[in-house]
Amino acid sequence: MNEFRSVVLGTGSALPRQVVTNKDLEARVDTSDEWIQQRTGITQRYIAGEGETTVSLGEAAARRALEAAGLETADIDLVIVATATPDNTFPASATQIQRRLGITHGFAFDIQAVCSGFVYAMTTADLYLKAGMARRALVIGAETFSRIIDWSDRTTCVLFGDGAGALVLERQEAIAGEGAGVLIARLRADGSHGDKLFVDGGPSSTGTVGRLRMEGREVFKHAVGMITDVVEDSLGALSISAEEIDWFVPHQANRRIIEASAKKLGIPLGKVVVTVDRHGNTSAASIPLAIDHAVRDGRIKPGDLVLLEAMGGGFTWGAVVVRW
């Protein structure tokens, strides 16, 4: 019996021009390169400058993904953007990227699940493609978290960076249980933890953008357990073990969380794609940025079994397993 799968055709990413190192931050806040690296594994991040926005970075990543897929913009009929930092309250960043690409057909919308946004967006695109509502989708994670950071808060300003990543997915028919494509997705949310990682503003509450606030220890305490729970559920549903995973691409929040999650799952660090040291936490952009990096340097190859996972404010979390 045949089924339909959402197959990855191409990947792309984009980063702002400006690199901000830990040494640069030492001159701005009471911190040190040693302190940042020891607690997070981050050495630098990219910060959006004048003329660089979530939409412009998302567009650049989308164009590179389309080029890698060998497609034109006219081939896309669904655009989903995962972001917590849109250019405007509305219209959606997805429609703005759609316009910049010259796409006037199909449909486009944003998803807001903070750092889990790309996993949520990829899952959503997969469902639309399998249902036959679209043939090809651009799934984009794009963020400019530097615009909502309190740069006087040394516990959070050192963590985040800006950037964008994109994947092109295509609906393809496959023999059940065989071939490339998204194999499974699992999503979770628990709003009772909303006060542990949030932005203290918004159109309806304060009429302001607000600034990011985080209880770092509380987030860390919940992260590893929530991540491993949803991953184990996904692998169990597929009747596969962690040993069969070729590449683990986690949300790039903190190296200690990444390493603790991999250890608990039994995945060797040699199979873990890590870019947090160079990019910082780019929220919804972190997974597609890491994927594009690993595809372009030759690590992720056709036939590989790839595990994606993320956790973000809300709390939201989820996992996706895809055969490349």
Long-range contacts (C-beta under 8 A, 24 or more apart in sequence): 1-175, 1-176, 2-173, 2-174, 2-175, 2-176, 3-173, 3-174, 3-175, 3-176, 4-129, 4-130, 4-132, 4-171, 4-172, 4-173, 4-174, 5-130, 5-171, 5-172, 5-173, 5-174, 5-179, 5-180, 5-181, 5-182, 5-183, 6-125, 6-126, 6-129, 6-130, 6-137, 6-169, 6-170, 6-171, 6-172, 6-181, 6-182, 7-169, 7-170, 7-171, 7-172, 7-179, 7-180, 7-181, 8-167, 8-168, 8-169, 8-180, 8-181, 8-322, 8-324, 9-68, 9-69, 9-70, 9-71, 9-136, 9-168, 9-169, 9-170, 10-65, 10-66, 10-67, 10-68, 10-69, 10-70, 10-71, 10-167, 10-168, 11-64, 11-65, 11-68, 11-165, 11-166, 11-167, 11-168, 11-288, 11-291, 11-292, 11-295, 11-296, 12-60, 12-61, 12-62, 12-63, 12-64, 12-65, 12-66, 12-67, 12-68, 12-165, 12-166, 12-292, 13-61, 13-64, 13-163, 13-164, 13-165, 13-166, 13-288, 13-289, 13-292, 13-293, 14-57, 14-58, 14-60, 14-61, 14-64, 14-163, 14-164, 14-165, 15-46, 15-57, 15-162, 15-163, 15-164, 15-279, 15-289, 16-46, 16-47, 16-48, 16-49, 16-52, 16-57, 16-162, 16-163, 17-46, 17-49, 17-52, 18-46, 18-47, 18-48, 18-49, 19-44, 19-45, 19-46, 19-47, 20-44, 20-45, 20-46, 20-47, 20-161, 22-158, 25-157, 25-158, 28-151, 28-157, 29-151, 29-152, 29-153, 29-154, 29-157, 29-158, 30-154, 31-154, 31-158, 36-158, 39-254, 39-256, 40-158, 40-159, 40-254, 40-255, 40-256, 40-276, 41-254, 41-255, 41-256, 41-258, 41-274, 41-276, 41-277, 42-158, 42-159, 42-255, 42-276, 42-277, 42-280, 42-281, 43-277, 43-278, 44-277, 44-278, 44-280, 45-160, 45-161, 45-162, 45-278, 45-279, 45-280, 45-282, 46-161, 46-162, 46-163, 46-279, 46-280, 47-146, 47-161, 47-162, 48-144, 48-146, 48-147, 48-162, 52-144, 52-162, 53-87, 53-144, 54-83, 54-85, 54-86, 54-87, 54-93, 54-142, 54-143, 54-144, 54-164, 55-86, 55-87, 55-93, 55-96, 55-97, 55-100, 55-142, 57-142, 57-144, 57-162, 57-163, 57-164, 57-285, 58-83, 58-93, 58-97, 58-140, 58-142, 58-164, 58-166, 59-97, 59-100, 59-101, 60-164, 61-140, 61-142, 61-164, 61-165, 61-166, 61-288, 61-292, 62-97, 62-101, 62-138, 62-140, 62-166, 63-101, 64-166, 64-292, 65-138, 65-166, 65-167, 65-168, 65-292, 66-138, 66-168, 68-168, 68-295, 69-168, 71-136, 71-168, 73-101, 73-102, 73-103, 74-102, 74-103, 75-136, 76-101, 76-103, 76-106, 76-136, 76-137, 76-138, 76-168, 77-103, 77-105, 77-106, 77-107, 77-134, 77-135, 77-136, 77-137, 78-106, 78-107, 78-108, 78-125, 78-128, 78-129, 78-133, 78-134, 78-136, 78-137, 78-138, 79-103, 79-106, 79-107, 79-108, 79-109, 79-137, 79-138, 79-140, 80-108, 80-109, 80-110, 80-111, 80-121, 80-124, 80-125, 80-137, 80-138, 80-139, 80-140, 81-108, 81-109, 81-110, 81-111, 81-121, 81-140, 81-141, 81-142, 82-110, 82-111, 82-112, 82-113, 82-117, 82-118, 82-120, 82-121, 82-139, 82-140, 82-141, 82-142, 82-284, 83-110, 83-111, 83-112, 83-117, 83-141, 83-142, 83-143, 83-283, 83-284, 84-112, 84-114, 84-117, 84-143, 84-145, 84-148, 84-199, 84-283, 84-284, 84-313, 85-143, 85-144, 85-145, 85-147, 85-148, 85-283, 86-110, 89-203, 93-142, 94-140, 97-138, 97-140, 106-134, 107-134, 113-189, 113-284, 113-312, 113-314, 113-316, 114-197, 114-283, 114-284, 114-312, 114-313, 114-314, 114-316, 115-251, 115-253, 115-281, 115-283, 115-284, 115-286, 115-310, 115-311, 115-312, 115-313, 115-316, 116-187, 116-251, 116-284, 116-310, 116-311, 116-312, 116-314, 116-316, 116-317, 116-318, 117-141, 117-283, 117-284, 117-310, 117-312, 118-165, 118-284, 118-285, 118-286, 118-287, 118-288, 118-308, 118-310, 119-185, 119-187, 119-251, 119-287, 119-308, 119-309, 119-310, 119-317, 119-318, 119-319, 119-320, 120-187, 120-316, 120-318, 121-284, 122-167, 122-169, 122-182, 122-185, 122-308, 122-320, 123-185, 123-187, 123-318, 123-320, 125-169, 126-169, 126-182, 126-185, 126-320, 129-169, 129-170, 129-171, 130-171, 132-171, 134-171, 135-170, 135-171, 136-168, 136-169, 136-170, 136-171, 137-168, 137-169, 137-170, 138-166, 138-167, 138-168, 139-166, 139-167, 139-168, 139-169, 139-288, 140-164, 140-165, 140-166, 140-288, 141-165, 141-166, 141-282, 141-283, 141-284, 141-285, 141-286, 141-287, 141-288, 141-289, 142-284, 142-285, 143-282, 143-283, 143-284, 143-285, 145-212, 145-281, 145-282, 145-283, 147-209, 148-199, 148-209, 148-210, 148-211, 148-212, 149-211, 149-212, 150-211, 150-212, 150-213, 153-211, 155-214, 155-216, 156-212, 156-213, 156-214, 156-216, 158-280, 159-253, 159-254, 159-280, 159-281, 160-212, 160-280, 160-281, 160-282, 160-283, 161-279, 161-280, 161-281, 161-282, 162-282, 162-285, 163-279, 163-282, 163-285, 163-286, 163-289, 164-285, 164-288, 164-289, 165-285, 165-286, 165-287, 165-288, 165-289, 165-290, 165-291, 165-292, 166-288, 166-292, 167-288, 167-291, 179-323, 180-302, 180-303, 180-322, 180-323, 180-324, 181-322, 181-323, 182-320, 182-321, 182-322, 183-238, 183-321, 183-322, 183-323, 184-234, 184-237, 184-238, 184-320, 184-321, 185-234, 185-318, 185-319, 185-320, 185-321, 186-230, 186-233, 186-234, 186-237, 186-318, 186-319, 186-320, 187-230, 187-316, 187-317, 187-318, 188-226, 188-230, 188-316, 188-317, 188-318, 189-314, 189-315, 189-316, 189-317, 190-314, 190-315, 191-314, 191-315, 193-218, 193-222, 193-314, 193-315, 194-313, 194-314, 194-315, 196-222, 196-313, 196-315, 197-312, 197-313, 197-314, 197-315, 198-313, 220-254, 220-256, 220-257, 222-311, 222-315, 223-253, 223-257, 223-261, 223-311, 224-257, 224-260, 224-261, 224-264, 226-311, 226-315, 226-317, 227-257, 227-261, 227-309, 227-311, 227-317, 227-319, 228-261, 228-264, 228-265, 230-309, 230-317, 230-318, 230-319, 231-261, 231-265, 231-307, 231-309, 231-319, 232-265, 233-319, 234-307, 234-319, 234-320, 234-321, 235-307, 235-321, 238-321, 240-305, 240-321, 242-266, 242-267, 244-305, 245-271, 245-305, 245-306, 245-307, 245-321, 246-271, 246-300, 246-304, 246-305, 246-306, 247-271, 247-272, 247-273, 247-294, 247-299, 247-300, 247-304, 247-305, 247-306, 247-307, 248-272, 248-273, 248-306, 248-307, 248-309, 249-273, 249-287, 249-290, 249-291, 249-294, 249-306, 249-307, 249-308, 249-309, 250-287, 250-308, 250-309, 250-310, 251-281, 251-286, 251-287, 251-309, 251-310, 251-311, 251-312, 252-276, 252-279, 252-280, 252-281, 252-282, 252-286, 252-287, 252-289, 252-290, 253-281, 253-286, 253-311, 254-281, 261-309, 267-307, 273-299, 273-300, 283-312, 284-312, 286-310, 300-324
